[in-house]
Amino acid sequence: MNITVHQSIHINLLKVGAISNSSVLQIGSTGAIQAKSELYNSGGFTEFAEEAKAQGQYSPVVQLAPQSPFT
């Protein structure tokens, strides 16, 4: 059975708080998502890294212009 999906996605603002090792961020549709998780310590680290500190507020890399819902 073949299914054809036509879609149009308009995103004015996408705010992601956090993505962890087991998170999935999906926009649109997919046939199947298969879980895969790999964790490597290629640097041979023995301690956790220091906590990251915020350095200020930044503007988005890509400026998104608001669109009329009737376009």
HELIX and SHEET records of a PDB file:
END                                                                             
